[in-house]
Amino acid sequence: MAAIWAGIDAGKTHHHCVAIDESGRRLLSRRVANDEPELLELLADVLALGDEASWGIDLADGGVALAITVLLNHDQTVHYISGRAIHRASESYRGEGKTDAKDVAIIADQVRIRRDLHPLRASDETVIDLKILTGRRMDLVADRTRTVNRLRAQFSGIFPGLERALDLTHTGPLTLVTGYQTPAAIRRLGAKRLETWLRNRHVVRADKLAETAIEAAERQHTSLPGEKLTAEMVHTLAKEVMTLNQQVAEVDKLIEARFRDHHHFEVITSLPGLGIILGAEFLAATGGDMTAFGTPDRLAGFGGVAPVPRDSGKISGNLKRPQRYSRRLQRVFYTSALFSIRKCEESRRFYDRKRAEGKRHTQAVLALARRRVNVLWALLRDGRCYEPAPPARAAA
């Protein structure tokens, strides 16, 4: 018997599987439930068709986790192929119709003919936990951003002067607007009593915040329509933002505790600008196994900080930003590079040099991020922490 290539079009409740031989002939086409006994039966049937099987799948986590784990636990080779790649490849196959059977046949055939697909590997428990925790944090931060935007929109409808003056992501201003939302209410209370009220709630720099609120209240003596109901909504939204802030802080503590258990913790966090949260997101996005990428160039390409050529005919040396990359990993590389400019003299000098060469701010930061990928790669390869280079001595 010969080699077999099998594709899985993943779904929440059911998957569709197609197996083909080396000529592309369909040997099996089946819809299976996302259930362990049926998946094991499918595996046995596919293995009965040939000496060995290579699998392709269009998702890497979520509802397909059971299928991937079953395959990996039985020493199967599983490759990930993105939905975008499947869509583009479908244009080269006959027919315009779209069905699960056709899509999964394309997946199987792509696994058969391509040699650049990313193999899936079993992640350790720490990385899996960090994926869950950082994903939860991203959801909470997105919820907080939406709630803050709604709070600002409501608050500016009744008290625009104070809304402009306050940063409604911080605890002090949020505490203020949970108690007092209108100019009249703040004027009636007065500066001293407002300062005392804030201090009793442990607000930092209560005197400055009270002064800012009173100044804004003195500049607006007009009550706006719907003020009473809007004030109640502002109170509710401010409470929601404070709750979300607390939840984010709790998740941050869990992320740090779990991240410290990883064997690369000291190495990753030693690189300036790559702290607890960004370091944990780096592990969640990459799995922490650099051998899966092969070279730092591939890691940089996956992270979207390496330009790709766009040459044609006599035009050469044309570079553009890639379109297929991990947005999450790019944010880690870009944000950590921004932080490093303020914390690391080497990063600052590199950034300044790129700016002097005529690059815009974003281009200079991306160039720095690309350079830092090489540094991080070398640190993880050698298992050593980052050490800043000694400053160059001036010539005598």
N, C-alpha and C positions, 0 to 999 in steps of 0.2 A: 504494500500500500504506500501511497505517496503523502505529501504534505497537504494539509487542509487549511483554508483561510475562512474564518467565520466573523461575521459582523453582527453587532447588536444595536438596534435602534431603540434607545432606552425610553421608557415611559414610567409614569407614576405607579400604575397598577399592573401593567403588562409590558413586556418587551417583545420585539420581533427579531428573530434570528435567521440569518441566511448563511449557509456554508457552501463554498465553491472549491473546485479542484484547481490544479495548476493551469488548466486551459480556460478557466473562468466559468466552467459549466456548473450550474446550480445542482447541488446534491441534497440540500435540505432547506426547507423554508417553513418556519413554525412560529406561532405566537405563543408565548409562555407567560404565566403569571409571575409577578415579582414575589416569589415564594421559594424557600430553600429546596423543598423536595422536587419541584418542577425544574429548578435551575440545575440541580444535580442530575436529573434525568436527561436534560438537554446536553449537559457536558458529556455524559456517557455516550449519548447517541452521536455527537460530533466526533468524539475520539474513536468511535467504532468505524468511522469512515476513512481514517488514515493513520499514519504512523505518529504524526504530531500535528498540533493545531496552533495557529496564531490568530489572536482575537483582536478585533477593532471595536471601539465603542465611542459614541458621540457625546458622552458626559463623563465627568471625572469624580463627581461627588453627588450628594443629595440622595434622591430616590434610587439611584443606581448603585449605591454603596454595597448593598447585599450581593448583587451579581459580581461586582469587581472583587469583593473579598472572597467569595466562593471560588472564583477562577484563580486568584493568586494563592489561595490556600492549597490548591491542587497543582501548583507549579506551572500554571499556564502563562504564556506570554501575552500580555494585554497592551494594546497601543491605543492612545487617545487621538481622535481626529475631530477637529472642531466642526461645528455646524456650518461656519462660513466656508471651510474647505470642502465640505460635502456639497454645499450649494453650488460652488464654483465648478467642482468636478462634474456635477450632474449635467452641465451644459455640453460636455463632450460625449455623453451617452445618448443613445437613440431614444426618441420620444419626448414629448413635453409633459406627459402626465406625471403626477406626483402621488406616490403611495408609500406606505411603510415598507412594503416588500421591495420596492425599487430603491428607496433610500438605503436600506440595510444591505442590499446587493452592491450598491456603490461603495459603502463602507468596507465590505469584505474585499472587493476588487482593489480598492485603494491600498489596503493593507498588503495585498498580494504584490502590487507593482511598486509601491513606494518604499524607500529606505531611510526616510528622514522623519518618520513619525516618532512621537515622544512615548517611550514605554512607561507604563504606570508601575509604581513600586509601593509596597506596603510601608506606610509611614509609622513612626513610633508614636506612642501614646501622647507624648509631650506635644509633638507637632499637631496631632489631631485636636488635642484640647485647645491649643493656641488658635487653630483655625476657627473653632467654635466660639471662643471668647472674643477674638478680634472681630469676627463677623457680628456677634452680638453688640460689641462696642460701636461698630459702624452704623448699625441700625439705631442705636440710642442717640448717637451724635446727629444722625439725619433727622430723627424725631425732634431733638432739641432745636436744631436749626429751623425746622418748619414752625415749631411752637414760638420761638423767639421772633420770627418774621410776622406771625399772626399777632403776637403781643405788641410789636412796634406799630403795626398797622392800626390796631385798635387804640393804642395809647396816643398816637399822633392825631387821632380824630377828636380828642378832647383836651389834650395838653401837649401841643407840638413842641413848645419851648423846652420842657423838661425831658421829653423823649429824645430830643437832639443832644441834650447834655449828659444823659446817662448811658452807661454801657450795660444793657439789660441781659448780659450773660454772666455778670458777677453777682455774688451773694448780696452785697450791700444794697445796690440799687434795686434788686429784686425784692429784698425785704422791705424797702421803703414803699414800693408800689403795691405790696400786699396789704399795707395799712392805709395809705393815702394816695389817691389817684387824681384828685382835682385841685386846681389852684386855690379855690375857696377853702377847702378842708385844710390845706397846708398853711394858708395865711391865718386861719383861726387858731391853729395849734401854736404857731410861733416858733422861732428858731431854737430857743432854749429847751422848750418842751419836746420839740422834734428831735433834738440832739440826745436828750435823755431817753426818749423812746427807742432810738436806734442803739444807744449804748446798752440798754437793758436787753437787747437782742443780739449783743456781741458783734455789732457791726464795726469793722475797722475804719478808722478816720471818720467817725460819726459827725464830728464838727464840720468837716469840709463838705460832706454829703448834705447835711442839713442846710448849710449856707447856699449850696447850689440849688437846692429845692426852693428855698425862700426867694432867692433872686428870680428864678423862673416864675414863681407864683405872683410876685409883684409886677411882673411884666404882662400878665394876662388877667384881666378882670371880667372877661366875657365868658358866660356859660354857653357851651355849645349844645346843639340839639342832640338828644339821646345820651346826655352825659351820665345820668344815673345808671342806666343799664350797661353802658359801655364800661363804666368804672367797675361794675361787678365782673364783667368779662375780663378786664385787665387783671383784677385780683385773682381770678381763677387761672388765667394763663400764666401769671407770675408764679403761682404755686406749682403749676405743672413743670415749669422750667427748673425750679428749685429741686423738685423730685427727680427730674431727669439728670440734673447735675450730680445728685447724690448717687444715682444708679451708675452713672459713668465712673464716678470715683470708686465705687465698690468693684466694678468690673476691672478697673485699672489695677486694683490691689490683687485680684485673682490672676490677672495676666502676669504681673510681676512675679508672684509666687510660683506660677507654673513655668515661666520663662527661666527662672533661676535654676530649675531642675535640668535644663538642657545642657549638654556638654559643650556647646558653642557659646554659652552665655557670655563668658568673660571676653572671648575673642570678638564677638559682634559688638558688644557695648563699649569696647575699647576704642573703636573708630569714632573720632569726634563727630557729633551730630546725629549719631545712630544710637538713640537711647532705648529705654525699656519698650515703649509702645511701638516705635518704628522698627526696632530690632525684632520684636515679636511678630509684627506684620511681615517682615522679610522672611522669617521662617515659615509663616503660614502660606505665603505666596510661592515659595520655592521648595518647601519640604525639608530644607536644610541639607540636602544631599547634592553637592556640587558636581559629582560625577555624572549626574543625570543630564547636565548641560554640556559636559565635555571640555569647553573652553570658556574663558571670561568673555570672549566676543559673543558667544551664543547667549550667555547670561545677560549681557548688555542689550542684545537684540530682543530677548524675551521681555526685558524691562523697559524697552522703548527709549533708551538713551543713546542708541547707536544709529546714525543716519544710514540710509540705504541708497545705493546708486540709482540714478534715473537717466541712463545714457541711451542715446538713439542716433544711429548714423554717425555723422561727424561730430555730434555733440557728446563730449565726455567730461567726466569730473563733476557731473550734476548730482547733487545729493538732496534728499528730501527726508522728512520725518516719516518713520514707518507707520502703517495703519493697523497692522496686526501685532499686538503686544499686550502685555498685562498692564492695564491701567492702574491697578492696585500697586504693583511693584514699581511702576514708574513714579507714582506719588511718593513711595518710600525713598527711592533714590534722589528725586528732585528735592523733597522737603529736607532730607538729611544733609544734602549739599548746601542748602540755604542756611541751615543751622551752623554748619561747619565753618562758613565764612566768618561768623561772629566769634567762634570758639577756637579756631585753629589758624595759626599764622601761615602755615603752608597753603591752606585752602584760600586764605585771603590773598596771598601773593599770586597764586594761580589765577584766581578770579580777576584781580586787577590787571594781570598781564593780558588776559583774553579781552578785557574791556579796552585796553590800550591798543589792541590789534583791530579794533573797530567792531567787535561783536556786541550785539544788544545784550541787555541784562539776562533775558531768558536763554539766549544762546550760550552765554558765558557760564550760567549755572548748569546747563545740560552738559557742557564740555567738562566741567568739574565733576559732575555726577558720573560721567563716563570714565574719567580717570580713577574715581574712587571705587568703581566696580573692580578694576584691576587690583587695587590695593586690598579690598575686602576678599577677593578671590585668593590672593596670595596668603593672606592671614589664615583663612579657613583651610587652605591646602597644607600649610605648615603647622597649624595648630598653635599659633603664637599671637600675642596681643600687639596692638599698634603702639609704636614708639615714635614720637615726633623726631624728625631729623634735626641734628644740632645746627644752629645758625652758621652760615658760612662766614669765615673770618675774612676781614678786609685785608687786601694785599698790602704788604709792608711798603 
